[in-house]
Amino acid sequence: MVTNITNFGRSGLSDWLLQRVSAVILALYSLFIVGFLLFSPGLDYAAWSGLFAQTWMRIFSLLAFISLAAHAWVGLWTVTTDYLKPTGIRIGTQLIIILAIFVFLVWGITVLWGA
């Protein structure tokens, strides 16, 4: 049996499932936002703010942020492990990606829930 130490205990099935579930969540969120924009012809700040003031929308948006972070990480991890062969460059690139995703996630949560 071959043990791969680069995937930190994840299996290909879990990565595949995470990609699919996160894609469905992001698709539903995108469709909802597009639908809201299409069916709100007189959209102003008050209506937009009112939408995001509701707890269910904040939770839905948080779920979309987390899904985007997970989707991006699995996708970029796959690309870097496939195309960046030197270990140092690959790990350095992955650390930068992790930092960028973390900053995005923290920033999104701060904007969404207020600081």
N, C-alpha and C positions, 0 to 999 in steps of 0.2 A: 504494500500500500504506500502511495506517495503522499507525503504531507506537504502542503503548501503553506509557508509561513507568512506570505504576503497578504493574505486576505483576512487575517485576524479572526479566524474562526467562523467566518460567514461562509455559507454555501452558495453555489451558483443559483440554486432554487430560491433562496431568500432574497438575493439581489434581483432576480427576475420578478419575483412577486412584489417587492418593494417598488420597482420601476413601474409595474402595471397599476398597482393600487394608487401610487402617487400621481400617475398620469390621469387616471380616472377622476381623482379629486381635483386636479388642476383643470381638467376639461369642464367639469361641472361648475367650478368657480368662474371660469372664463365665460361659459355660456350664461351664467346668472348675471355677471356684470354687463355683458353685451346686451342681454335681454332688458336689464334695468335701464341701460342707456337708450335703447331703442324705444321703450315704452314710457319714457319720461321726457316728453318733448320740451317741457318748460323747466328743465333741470337747472337748479341753482344751488348755491352753497348750502342753503338751509335743508333742501331735500337730500343732498349728498351727505351732509353732516348727520342728518336724522337717520339715514340708513346705517351709517357706521356707529351711531350712538347705541344701537340695539345690541344686546348681549349676544344673540344668536349670530349676528353678522360678524361681530368681533371674533367669536369662536370659529366660524366658518373661515374667516380671513386668516386666523392663526393656524388653522389646519392647512390652509393653502400655503402659507409661509413655510411650515414644517415640511409639507410635501415637496415644495420647490427645493428646499435645502437637501432633503434626502435624495430626490431625483437627480439633482445636480451632482451630489457627491458620488453616487453610484456610477453615473455616466462618466464623470471626469476621472474617477478612479480607474474605470475600465480603459479609458483612452490612454491615461498615463502609463498604466501597466503594460498595455499593448505596444505603445510607440516610444516610450522613453526607457531605453535599455540600461544606461548607466545608473546604478543604484542611487548614488548621491544626488544626481540631477532629478531622478524620479521622486525621491523622498522629499527633496527641497521643494519641488513643484507641488507635491501633494500637501505639504505643510502650508504653503502659501494659499492653496485652494481651501484648505480647512479653515484657515484664518479668515479668508474673505467670506466664506459661507457663514461662519460664526458671527462676523461683524454684521452681515446682512440680516441674519436672524435676530440678533439683539436689537439692531436698529428698527427693524420691522415691528418687533414686539413693543418697543418704546413708543413708536409712532401710533401703533394701534391702541395700546392700553394707557398711554400717557405716562409721563415720567414723574 
